[in-house]
Amino acid sequence: MFFKCMTFLFFLSSCALFKGTQNLQSLDKEKLLDAIQLTGEGRGRLSLGQSQYLFSFDSLLKDKKDWILVVAIPLQGEEVMVLPDLTEKDTQNAEMETFEERIDHEFQTLKLDRILTGREFIEEIRTLIRFNFAKALKQKRDCSEHQEGLVCQLDGENFLVTASEKEFNVTKLLGRGRRVVLEGRNLTDSYFLQTNIRLYSNDVSYERKNSSFSLELFWK
């Protein structure tokens, strides 16, 4: 499954040329939630400051509760992220896997842990993934219309679901202007070809679309 970097870069260029014909603002947002892809395989990119890692990946929802992302970084090998037991709101200090340790290390190196520790951020990723998988997990999302989109709640946590013409976002506010965003881009007839997770450190960074962290997954 693992592809060379040049093949991956060509793939990124191809994705950038995708021309959708639908305005996402006119579509049912709850149905668009189900179109965000989180399982399968493809190629991805992790960006933290000036550090970038390209990789191939596989992801699955194991036993309908554990989300597992396995990445293969050229010249560095295979690493794993496990978000355990999404049927439960919280986990009790789950041990970090190798890909999570990489993220945590980069957070410390870049001083991002002054905003949010790597472990705290991974927990916030877990809340977004859990929110998106709610239907598969047999959890109920309570959503109501808002002038910007939908305001949704799952187990006491709030999420804002919005759409622009070409981009679909699930946003969780973390206070002091910080937010973590799950994005769907390049909609086909049934799902988004690209899934992104981004961290914004303040309101200005969000307005400028200058994320402190981004994990981009491009699906085959």
Backbone as a ProteinNet text record, in pm:
[ID]
protein_1_A
[PRIMARY]
MFFKCMTFLFFLSSCALFKGTQNLQSLDKEKLLDAIQLTGEGRGRLSLGQSQYLFSFDSLLKDKKDWILVVAIPLQGEEVMVLPDLTEKDTQNAEMETFEERIDHEFQTLKLDRILTGREFIEEIRTLIRFNFAKALKQKRDCSEHQEGLVCQLDGENFLVTASEKEFNVTKLLGRGRRVVLEGRNLTDSYFLQTNIRLYSNDVSYERKNSSFSLELFWK
[TERTIARY]
81	0	85	213.4	295.9	351.6	335.3	374.2	491.6	565.7	678.4	629.4	715.6	677.3	635.1	701.7	669.5	528.3	489.9	354.2	254.6	290.9	203.5	186.9	296.6	289.7	203.4	213.3	127.6	-18.6	-42.8	-179.1	-233.6	-149.9	-193	-232.7	-152.9	-183.1	-316	-341	-466.4	-584.5	-569.7	-678	-706.2	-601.1	-617.9	-696.6	-697.5	-766.2	-910.6	-954	-1090.3	-1188.9	-1286	-1384.2	-1523.9	-1570.2	-1704	-1808.7	-1926.5	-2033.6	-2140.9	-2133.2	-2237.1	-2191.8	-2283.3	-2259.1	-2300	-2204.9	-2232	-2332.4	-2342	-2434.7	-2580	-2607	-2744.8	-2781.4	-2686.2	-2708.2	-2738.5	-2799.8	-2835.7	-2708.3	-2689.5	-2564.4	-2550.9	-2659.7	-2649.5	-2609.9	-2654.7	-2611.8	-2465.1	-2422.9	-2282.3	-2190.8	-2240	-2160.5	-2125.6	-2221.5	-2198.3	-2106.5	-2086	-1999.7	-1852.8	-1823.6	-1683.6	-1622.6	-1519.6	-1456.7	-1355.4	-1363.4	-1268.8	-1212.8	-1261	-1206.5	-1172.1	-1064.8	-1019.6	-869.4	-821.3	-677.7	-650.5	-528.5	-490.6	-353.8	-336.2	-210.3	-237.9	-140.7	-166.6	-45.7	-70.9	33.8	8.8	111.6	108.2	195	139.2	213.9	208.6	328.2	342	453	416.4	517.5	585.1	718.8	795.7	814.1	770.1	786	669.7	702.5	600.6	639.8	540.9	562.6	458.3	505	416.8	409.9	294.4	280.3	165.4	168.7	52.8	-17.3	-147.1	-217.1	-330.5	-367.8	-491.1	-561.9	-694	-767.2	-893	-934.6	-1053.8	-1116.6	-1243.7	-1313.9	-1322.6	-1228.1	-1216.9	-1324	-1391.6	-1496.8	-1602	-1619	-1718.1	-1697.4	-1570.2	-1546.9	-1408.1	-1304.1	-1167.9	-1128	-1098.6	-1051.1	-900.2	-850.8	-708.7	-659.2	-553.2	-487.1	-344.1	-309.4	-174	-108.9	3.1	71.7	209.5	254.3	388.9	463.7	560.6	638	766	792.6	912.6	1039.2	1123.3	1252.2	1240.4	1117.3	1100.2	1016.9	933.8	859.7	714.7	655.7	512.9	485	383.4	342.4	190.1	141.5	-0.2	-60.5	-186.2	-269.8	-391.3	-424.2	-542.9	-627.1	-750.7	-846.4	-944.2	-924.8	-994.5	-1138	-1216.6	-1354.2	-1433.4	-1465.3	-1540.9	-1685.9	-1728.2	-1862.7	-1869.6	-1753.1	-1745.8	-1698.6	-1750.1	-1711	-1563.2	-1516.2	-1379.3	-1301.8	-1169.8	-1080.9	-991	-945.4	-862.9	-715	-654.4	-510	-457.5	-518.3	-473.8	-328.3	-253.5	-112.5	-99.5	-3.8	18.1	80.7	31.1	92.4	196.9	267	384.6	354	245.3	212.2	168.7	101.2	62.2	186.4	284.7	409.4	481.9	476.7	537.3	468.5	335.5	260.9	294.6	296.2	326.8	467.2	563.7	701.4	709.3	639.4	641.4	573.2	467.7	402.5	501	579.7	677.3	787.5	835.5	942.9	901.2	777.5	728.2	664	668.2	607.9	456.7	396.6	251.4	184.8	261.1	203.9	170.1	211.6	167.6	21.5	-22.3	-161.5	-244.8	-188.8	-257.5	-151.1	-150.2	-51	-85.6	14.2	-9.7	-116	-110.5	-210.4	-349.8	-360.3	-490.4	-543.4	-454.4	-497.2	-547.8	-478.7	-523.2	-661	-686.1	-818.6	-923.3	-885.6	-979.2	-1004.6	-900.4	-921.9	-1022.1	-1006.3	-1097.1	-1241.8	-1265.8	-1403.5	-1463.5	-1382.4	-1431.2	-1462.7	-1370.8	-1392	-1514.8	-1526.6	-1642.3	-1772.6	-1771.9	-1890.2	-1929.8	-1830.4	-1861	-1910.5	-1859.9	-1900.7	-2026.7	-2090.7	-2199.3	-2304.2	-2344	-2447.7	-2401.6	-2278.8	-2223.9	-2206	-2180.4	-2160.3	-2291.7	-2402.5	-2535.2	-2543.7	-2478.3	-2486	-2572.1	-2640.4	-2733.4	-2670.9	-2664.4	-2625.2	-2751.5	-2754.7	-2867.8	-2828.5	-2894.1	-2858	-2976.7	-2948.1	-3050.9	-2996.4	-3085.6	-3045.8	-2990.1	-2888.5	-2825.1	-2799	-2782.5	-2762.7	-2638.1	-2538	-2417	-2423.6	-2516	-2524.4	-2603.7	-2541.6	-2603	-2519.3	-2586	-2519.9	-2559.1	-2459	-2484.9	-2420.8	-2478.4	-2425.7	-2420.3	-2311.5	-2297	-2234.3	-2308.9	-2261.1	-2206.2	-2280.9	-2244.6	-2138.1	-2085.9	-1985	-2050.1	-2011.5	-2074.6	-1988.7	-2055.8	-1990.3	-2071	-1999.3	-2063	-2038.6	-2146.4	-2138.8	-2174.7	-2079.6	-2099.2	-2051.9	-2097.9	-2056	-2036.7	-1928.3	-1911.1	-1942	-1909.9	-1941.7	-1872.4	-1745.2	-1667.4	-1614.3	-1637.5	-1576.9	-1680.6	-1672	-1763.9	-1684.7	-1728	-1650	-1731.9	-1664.9	-1715.5	-1614.2	-1658.1	-1567.2	-1600.9	-1495.5	-1511.4	-1427	-1492.2	-1422.4	-1359	-1234.1	-1159.2	-1132.4	-1185.8	-1164.9	-1044.4	-1046.1	-938.1	-904	-1006.5	-987.3	-937.7	-903.3	-853.3	-969.5	-942.8	-1046.1	-979.8	-1047.5	-1004.1	-1115.5	-1075.5	-1172.2	-1152.8	-1263.3	-1266.3	-1326.7	-1251.4	-1294.5	-1320.1	-1422	-1444.7	-1431.6	-1353.4	-1334.1	-1346.8	-1377.1	-1385.5	-1492.7	-1616.2	-1729	-1754.5	-1764.6	-1808.6	-1958.7	-2011.6	-2154.1	-2188.2	-2090.1	-2122.4	-2033.8	-1913.7	-1826.2	-1722.3	-1660.1	-1552.3	-1421.7	-1349.5	-1222.3	-1109.6	-1130.2	-1025.5	-1084.2	-1015.3	-1052.8	-934.7	-958.3	-851.7	-889.1	-788.1	-803.8	-704.5	-752.9	-666.3	-686.5	-577.5	-580.8	-545.7	-630.3	-603.1	-581.2	-474	-433.8	-506.4	-567.2	-641.4	-732.4	-811.5	-908.1	-839.7	-727.5	-656.9	-605.2	-546.7	-497.4	-610.3	-727.4	-841.8	-887.9	-896.9	-941.1	-845.5	-716.3	-615.8	-594	-664.6	-649.4	-504.8	-444.2	-305.5	-305.4	-318.5	-331.8	-196.7	-196.4	-75.5	-45.2	-150.4	-139	-236.2	-194.6	-290.4	-254.9	-358.5	-347.5	-443.5	-388.8	-468.4	-467.2	-586.2	-600.5	-670.5	-605.1	-657.6	-693.4	-821.9	-872.4	-862.1	-832	-826.1	-966.1
-120.5	0	126.5	111	229.1	282.3	411.3	475.8	568.7	593.6	685.1	829.4	912.1	1051.8	1124.4	1096.8	1168	1134.4	1007.8	968.1	1043.6	1056.9	1128	1274.4	1339.6	1480.3	1500.7	1408.6	1414.4	1402.1	1313.4	1294.3	1422.1	1492.9	1618.5	1719.2	1725.6	1817.6	1783	1652.8	1609.3	1651.1	1634.7	1673.9	1823	1902	2047.1	2088.6	2005.6	2039.2	1989.4	1922.1	1871.5	1986.7	1973.6	2079.2	2026.1	2053.5	2011.6	2099.5	2046.5	2122.6	2163.8	2113.8	2142.4	2249.6	2338.8	2434.1	2367.2	2344.2	2269.4	2340.6	2472.9	2547.8	2508.5	2453.6	2418.5	2275.1	2200	2058.4	2035.9	1922.2	1883.7	1860.5	1938.1	1930.3	1799.5	1744.7	1617.7	1505.4	1510.2	1411.7	1432.8	1559.8	1588.7	1535.1	1533.1	1473.1	1328	1256.3	1115.4	1100.8	1209.1	1203.2	1225.7	1266.1	1280.9	1142.6	1115.6	984.4	973.7	862.4	838.6	697.2	612.3	477.4	447.8	372.9	338.7	354.6	385.3	402.4	517	561.5	670.2	723.9	852.5	919.6	1043.7	1082.9	1193.1	1281.3	1388.5	1484.2	1539.2	1536.4	1595.1	1719.9	1833.4	1960	2021.2	2049.2	2115.6	2218.3	2346	2447.6	2424.3	2419	2394.1	2245.2	2160.7	2015.9	1959.5	1879.2	1811.3	1666.4	1579.3	1436.2	1386.2	1320.7	1258.3	1110.2	1050.2	909.1	845.4	712.9	634.4	587.4	558	519.5	421.8	352.9	274.3	316.5	320.3	350.3	264.7	232.6	151.3	179.1	140.9	144.3	0.3	-37.9	-175.9	-207.7	-321.4	-367.8	-260.9	-170.3	-63.4	27.3	42.3	133.4	196.7	129.5	184.3	235.7	366.8	420.8	407.9	341.4	314.8	374	452.5	509.6	457	386.6	332.6	407.1	473.1	550.9	490.5	503.2	459.3	579.7	629.4	746.5	700.8	744	699.8	720.1	618	615.1	614.4	619	618.5	502	444.8	325	350.3	249.8	249.5	301.9	387.5	442.1	434.5	441.9	414.6	520.8	555	631.4	546.2	533	459	549	572.8	645.3	541	499.9	381.7	407.2	303.1	294.3	422.8	454.9	576.2	568.5	452.1	442.9	515.4	540	611.7	754.8	849	989.5	1009.7	948.8	970.3	839.7	850.8	737	769.9	667.8	686.8	674.9	788.5	794.9	679.6	664.4	559.8	584.4	476.8	488.3	543.5	634.3	692.5	590.7	588.6	507.3	591.6	529.7	592.8	721.4	724.3	845.6	956.8	918.6	1015.4	1071.8	988.1	1034.5	1134.4	1111.2	1206.4	1343	1342.5	1467.3	1536	1460.6	1516.7	1576.9	1507.6	1557.1	1688.2	1694.5	1816.6	1932	1902.5	2006.8	2067.4	1982.5	2032.2	2110.8	2060	2127.6	2266.6	2278.5	2405.2	2492.9	2447.2	2521.5	2532.4	2444.7	2445.6	2398.1	2329.7	2283.3	2399	2521.4	2640.1	2670.8	2626.5	2643.1	2523.9	2406.4	2279.8	2171.2	2082.7	1975.3	1877.9	1802.1	1702.7	1602.9	1557.5	1461.4	1523.1	1648.7	1715.7	1730.5	1762.2	1778.2	1646.7	1538.1	1407.6	1373.5	1413.1	1392.9	1475.8	1596.7	1679.1	1618.8	1562	1489.3	1377.1	1307.4	1196.4	1244.2	1362.4	1410.8	1439.4	1493.4	1519	1390	1293.7	1164.9	1095.5	1100	1038.2	1105	1237.3	1309.5	1266.3	1253.5	1218.5	1074.1	985.7	845	817.9	920.8	902	801.4	811.3	721.6	576.5	551.1	415	362.8	454.9	417.2	409.6	439.2	441.6	547.6	659	773.8	881.1	958.7	1057.9	1196.6	1257.5	1398.1	1483.6	1581.7	1674.3	1802.6	1829.5	1944.4	2038	2165.5	2265.2	2368.6	2431.1	2530.5	2655.2	2710.2	2832.7	2917.4	3048.7	3135.5	3098.3	3037.2	2996.7	2853.6	2773.2	2633.3	2553.7	2448.3	2368.2	2379.1	2389.6	2376	2239.7	2156.2	2018	1989.5	1894.1	1854.1	1702.2	1653.1	1509.7	1494.5	1434.3	1413	1540.2	1650.5	1774.5	1856.1	1807.8	1883.1	1944.3	2069.4	2144.7	2148.4	2141.2	2141.5	2231.3	2309.3	2394.1	2333.3	2308.2	2245.1	2349.3	2379.6	2485.5	2440.7	2513.6	2484.3	2615.1	2620.7	2726.1	2661.9	2729.2	2672.5	2538.4	2527	2407.6	2331.7	2383.4	2323.8	2302.6	2187.9	2152.3	2136.3	2202	2205	2163.9	2090.4	2065.4	2129.6	2227.5	2305.4	2286.7	2266.1	2263.5	2376.1	2468.6	2580.2	2535.8	2578.6	2535.8	2649.4	2768.5	2883.8	2965.4	3095.1	3189.2	3191.4	3174.2	3180.5	3052.5	2953.7	2826.5	2742.7	2663.8	2574.8	2462.1	2349.2	2235.5	2209.7	2186	2178.8	2050.4	1981.7	1866.9	1913.8	1899.4	1951	1838.3	1858.3	1774	1857.8	1808.7	1881.9	1787.8	1846.2	1773.4	1664.4	1707	1615.5	1542.7	1410.1	1329.8	1307.6	1210.7	1180.7	1126.4	1068	1002	1038.6	1090.2	1122.4	1226.4	1285.6	1381.6	1307.3	1352.3	1289.2	1327.4	1432.2	1481.3	1510.1	1462.8	1490.2	1557	1671.1	1743.5	1763.1	1763.2	1803.8	1915.6	2029.9	2145.7	2205.2	2261.4	2334	2479.2	2570.5	2713.4	2768	2845.2	2888.9	3013.9	3090.6	3211.1	3254.2	3357.9	3403.7	3454.3	3524.4	3578.9	3465.9	3363.5	3249	3181.8	3173.3	3111.4	3194.7	3324.7	3413	3407.7	3390	3383.2	3240.2	3144	3002	2956.4	3004.5	2970	2873.9	2745.1	2646.7	2611.1	2587.1	2543.3	2397.3	2319.6	2176.8	2142.5	2055.6	2002.2	1858.2	1775.4	1637.2	1624.1	1599.8	1592.8	1449.1	1395.1	1258	1263	1207.2	1203.7	1058.1	1033.2	896.2	841.7	714.1	648.3	619.6
0	0	0	29.1	52.3	-79.6	-102.4	-226.8	-203.3	-306.9	-299.2	-288.4	-234.3	-209.2	-336.6	-446.7	-570.4	-615.5	-599	-633.8	-546.9	-418.9	-326	-364.6	-402.1	-439.6	-563.3	-656.8	-774.7	-733.6	-635.9	-587	-524.6	-446.7	-387.2	-494.4	-600.9	-710.4	-774.9	-790.8	-851.9	-766.9	-632.7	-544.2	-554.5	-567	-572.7	-696.2	-801.9	-925.1	-927.8	-819.4	-815.7	-826.2	-914	-934	-903.2	-779.8	-742.7	-807.7	-823	-887.7	-787.5	-660.9	-564.5	-465.4	-431	-324.5	-193.9	-105.8	17.3	106.8	93.9	178.4	153.1	35.6	1.3	39.4	94.8	124.7	272	300.2	436.7	518.6	623.8	699.9	777.3	824.7	896.9	801	677.5	578.3	540.7	537.8	508	617.8	741.9	849.8	817.4	762.9	728.5	607.6	533.5	415.2	449.1	574.1	614.8	631.1	555	552.8	667	741.4	850.4	850.9	761.7	750.2	604.6	585.3	450.7	441	322.3	302.8	206.2	206.6	118.2	153.4	131.5	160.9	242	324.7	415.8	437.4	511.7	543.4	683.5	765.8	899.2	897.2	937.4	937.6	1076.2	1131.2	1260.3	1246.5	1242.2	1218	1084.6	1086	964.3	936.6	1028	1010.6	930.2	828.7	749.6	730.6	742.9	723	624.1	518.5	421.4	452	430.1	464.5	386.8	383.5	340.9	467.6	459	581.1	554.4	660	668.7	796	793.7	916	922.1	1045	1062.4	1197.4	1210.6	1337.6	1386.5	1470.4	1516	1619.7	1597.4	1688.8	1714	1617.1	1623.7	1745	1788	1900.4	1902.4	1851.5	1855.6	1717.8	1707.6	1580.2	1574.2	1470.5	1455.8	1324.6	1333.3	1216.2	1213.5	1106.3	1089.1	973.4	1000.4	897	870.4	747.3	708.5	654.3	731.9	693.9	625.4	502.2	430.2	513.1	514.7	583.7	735.8	788.4	934.2	984.3	898.6	936.7	971.3	1034.1	1062.8	1203	1214.1	1342.9	1353.8	1476.9	1502.6	1594.4	1565.6	1659	1691.1	1818.5	1861	1950.3	1910	1992.9	2047.7	2173.1	2223.7	2268.6	2257.2	2308	2293.3	2169.1	2139.5	2187.9	2235.1	2292.7	2426.5	2487.5	2614.2	2591	2671.8	2656.6	2688.3	2796.6	2841.9	2848	2838	2861.1	2978.8	3045.7	3164.5	3129.5	3091	3069	2982.3	2865.5	2773.2	2732.9	2719.3	2681.8	2541	2520.4	2388.6	2294	2170	2065.7	1991.8	1897.5	1837	1760.3	1683.9	1608.4	1704	1810.5	1912.8	1982.6	2007.4	2069.3	1979	1848	1753.8	1765.8	1768.6	1781.1	1912.6	2020	2151.5	2153.4	2094.6	2089.7	2011.4	1897	1816	1890.2	1964.5	2044.1	2143.2	2208.1	2304.7	2235.1	2121.9	2049.1	2003.1	1956.2	1902.9	2009.6	2135.6	2247.4	2233.8	2152.8	2141.6	2269.1	2354.5	2480.2	2573.7	2537.3	2611.7	2579.2	2460.4	2418.7	2465.3	2442.9	2466.6	2464	2561.6	2557.2	2445.9	2402.2	2298.3	2339.5	2464.9	2512.9	2513.3	2559	2559.1	2416.7	2323.3	2184.9	2126.3	2155.1	2105.6	2162.7	2287.5	2345.1	2271.2	2228.2	2151.5	2013.1	1951.3	1825.8	1848.8	1960.2	1992.1	2001.1	2060.5	2071.6	1934.2	1841.9	1706	1632.1	1641.3	1574.1	1632.4	1764.4	1830.8	1786.9	1778.4	1733.2	1592.3	1506	1367.6	1354.3	1439.5	1437.2	1518.9	1570.8	1666.7	1619.9	1494.9	1444.7	1447.9	1403.2	1404.5	1546.5	1640.1	1780	1857.6	1785.9	1847.8	1958.5	1934.4	2023.6	1956.9	2036.1	1980.5	1980.4	1862.5	1849.2	1853.3	1941.5	1948	1875.1	1763.3	1679.5	1661.6	1658.4	1631.9	1535.3	1460.6	1361.7	1429.6	1367.9	1415.1	1293.2	1312.5	1196	1115.7	1180.3	1109.4	1056.2	1108.5	1066.7	1167.9	1221.7	1326.3	1452.4	1565.6	1694.3	1749	1772.8	1813.8	1948.4	2018.2	2147.9	2154.6	2212.7	2238.5	2375.8	2467.7	2604.8	2668.4	2651.7	2717.1	2647.1	2532.8	2457.7	2334.2	2303	2195.3	2069.4	1955.3	1825.1	1731.4	1651.7	1551.4	1413.5	1340.6	1208.3	1103.1	1015.6	916.9	778.9	677.8	540.6	465	387.8	288.5	153.3	45.5	-85.7	-109.1	-69.2	-102.1	20.1	141.7	260.5	369.6	435.3	542.6	671.5	779.5	903	1024.4	1113.3	1248.2	1342.5	1421.1	1505.5	1652.1	1732.2	1877.2	1934.6	2005.6	2066.6	2197.5	2218.6	2336.5	2433.9	2405.2	2491.8	2449.4	2483.4	2452.3	2302.6	2219.2	2074.6	2011.4	2094	2040.5	1988.2	1885.8	1833.2	1755.3	1755.2	1674.1	1573.4	1447.7	1337.8	1258	1232.5	1142.1	1011	901.6	771.8	673.1	590.6	474.1	348.5	251.8	126.6	7.5	-106.6	-234.5	-228.7	-228.2	-216.7	-348.2	-340.8	-453.9	-438.6	-512	-498.8	-360.3	-290.6	-164.2	-46.1	-68.6	44.4	4.1	107.3	84.4	56.7	-45.3	-79.6	16	94.5	183.6	321.1	424.5	563.5	632.4	695.1	765.7	911.6	996.8	1136.1	1160.7	1211	1229.3	1369.4	1421.1	1547.1	1519.6	1568	1557.8	1698.5	1716.1	1849.5	1897.3	1805.2	1844.4	1729.1	1753.1	1652.3	1526.1	1543.1	1426.7	1338.4	1399.5	1322.3	1246	1309.7	1243.3	1124.9	1143.7	1034.9	916.2	945.2	839	788.4	847.7	813.5	830.6	938.1	970.2	1089.4	1062	1168.7	1229.9	1360.6	1429.9	1400.5	1373	1346.4	1236	1144.3	1047	1013.8	1013.8	968.6	852.1	732.4	609.7	557.5	534.8	485.4	349.9	248.2	111.5	80.2	56.1	45.6	-95.3	-106.4	-237.1	-287.2
[MASK]
++++++++++++++++++++++++++++++++++++++++++++++++++++++++++++++++++++++++++++++++++++++++++++++++++++++++++++++++++++++++++++++++++++++++++++++++++++++++++++++++++++++++++++++++++++++++++++++++++++++++++++++++++++++++++++

